[in-house]
């Protein structure tokens, strides 16, 4: 991962000072680096001993960072990872344009690996992520979406890049399609579990720990899994309060809604679903040979569902 960070720093270089400034701010503001770590661990778990996985891990982090820059503009967010968002510091225009720079730099880097399958996986992933962003936008302020519709959004918007990261580890090693599929399924389920818990933390986390304002999802009218469960398992009058808050994108009654969510058992139900996804991730890589890298891969789903940040 130190080598991945070195590649990231080198590839961030631009003759345009603002590009460097915004890119470095968001890249080095405390991210977990789970997606690039997944590329590295998957490749090493298969026995890969080259260096192309570092480049691909950095590509994945650049794509992820570009989506964060764009997300924060769309969501009008002012806090991420415990720091002010780039759009708050540098403005929306700079954030969008530097996000575009990171996307295009990522494609320059993936071309350098000279593997058409890499291009196929990452071009598909970036396209599906964009579709997921639009789906989420369409679902905002809609309290009647199904759990399947919610899961579709997070599989597109979040889990797809985790899936791509797993696939890249297999591709760079020269693995067969069955191995690639197994690591892709691992990444997809891991990413789904991770995002469900992210949504849970919006109703249970400490802002000082999770690095963002709790209640932000509600303010944006996002019908996340805890809210969907709360509406299903609450008294009609309480479900109506949650429903109205989603419709209006209103978190002024956040404390009351938080109590409804907690009384309904929605957080426990959502965590249970995340654990189910984590178990599926673990099962997907059962056939990998034992190694310290496989052990680390097996520990990641447990971290995803137990984390408090």
Beta strands, then each sheet from edge to edge (+ up, - down):
strand 1: 79-80
strand 2: 83-84
sheet 1: 1+ 2-
end
